Amino acid sequence: MAKAVVDKIAALADSDARGAAFDREDMMNDSQELKARLKKLNTRAIQTKMDLHDLSEELPTNWERILIVAQRCHDAHAALMDARKAAAAASW
């Protein structure tokens, strides 16, 4: 009976060690995914900023597009800021 208990405890310890390894791997994958997402959002925010800048240089031509381009720029930067906050919270 004692042997069975010892074997069960050893099996649980081994299982916990493997679980910890998987947890570290999941955290690495999450970290890499978060970095990739931040990079993508940053690229999008920069592009929308440039689009807004280009539109401003063309004025008064295409003045009708001001709100559309500005909203896209606002949304891209809001998404980037939200992702940065989430990344900061996740790093704690």
C-alpha positions as CSV (number, residue, x, y, z in Angstrom):
1,M,0.0,0.0,0.0
2,A,2.8,2.4,0.9
3,K,4.5,1.7,-2.4
4,A,1.3,2.6,-4.3
5,V,1.1,5.9,-2.5
6,V,4.8,6.7,-3.1
7,D,4.3,5.8,-6.8
8,K,1.2,8.0,-7.0
9,I,3.1,11.0,-5.4
10,A,6.0,10.5,-7.8
11,A,3.6,10.4,-10.8
12,L,1.9,13.6,-9.6
13,A,5.3,15.4,-9.1
14,D,6.4,14.3,-12.6
15,S,3.1,15.5,-14.0
16,D,3.5,18.9,-12.3
17,A,7.0,19.3,-13.7
18,R,5.7,18.6,-17.2
19,G,2.8,21.0,-16.6
20,A,5.2,23.7,-15.5
21,A,7.2,23.2,-18.7
22,F,4.1,23.5,-20.8
23,D,3.1,26.7,-18.8
24,R,6.5,28.3,-19.6
25,E,6.1,27.4,-23.3
26,D,2.5,28.8,-23.4
27,M,3.8,32.0,-21.7
28,M,6.6,32.2,-24.4
29,N,4.1,31.8,-27.1
30,D,1.7,34.4,-25.6
31,S,4.6,36.8,-25.2
32,Q,5.7,36.3,-28.9
33,E,2.1,36.7,-30.0
34,L,1.7,39.9,-28.0
35,K,4.9,41.3,-29.5
36,A,3.8,40.5,-33.0
37,R,0.4,42.0,-32.3
38,L,2.0,45.2,-31.0
39,K,4.3,45.4,-34.0
40,K,1.4,45.0,-36.4
41,L,-0.7,47.6,-34.5
42,N,2.2,50.0,-34.4
43,T,2.8,49.7,-38.2
44,R,-0.9,50.3,-38.8
45,A,-0.9,53.4,-36.5
46,I,2.1,54.8,-38.3
47,Q,0.5,54.2,-41.7
48,T,-2.7,55.9,-40.7
49,K,-0.8,58.8,-39.3
50,M,1.0,59.2,-42.7
51,D,-2.3,58.9,-44.5
52,L,-3.7,61.7,-42.5
53,H,-0.5,63.8,-43.0
54,D,-0.7,63.2,-46.8
55,L,-4.3,64.2,-46.9
56,S,-3.5,67.4,-45.1
57,E,-0.9,68.3,-47.7
58,E,-3.5,67.7,-50.5
59,L,-6.1,70.1,-49.0
60,P,-8.4,71.5,-50.2
61,T,-8.5,68.5,-52.6
62,N,-10.3,65.5,-51.0
63,W,-11.5,67.5,-48.1
64,E,-14.5,65.2,-47.9
65,R,-12.2,62.4,-46.7
66,I,-11.0,64.2,-43.6
67,L,-13.4,62.5,-41.2
68,I,-12.9,59.1,-42.7
69,V,-9.1,59.2,-42.6
70,A,-9.0,60.9,-39.2
71,Q,-11.4,58.2,-37.7
72,R,-9.1,55.4,-39.1
73,C,-6.1,57.1,-37.5
74,H,-7.9,57.5,-34.2
75,D,-9.1,53.9,-34.2
76,A,-5.6,52.6,-35.0
77,H,-3.9,54.6,-32.3
78,A,-6.6,53.7,-29.7
79,A,-6.1,50.0,-30.5
80,L,-2.3,50.4,-30.1
81,M,-2.7,52.2,-26.8
82,D,-5.1,49.5,-25.5
83,A,-2.6,46.7,-26.6
84,R,0.3,48.5,-24.9
85,K,-1.7,48.7,-21.6
86,A,-2.6,45.0,-21.9
87,A,1.1,44.2,-22.5
88,A,2.1,46.3,-19.5
89,A,-0.5,44.6,-17.3
90,A,0.6,41.1,-18.5
91,S,4.2,41.8,-17.7
92,W,3.4,42.2,-14.0
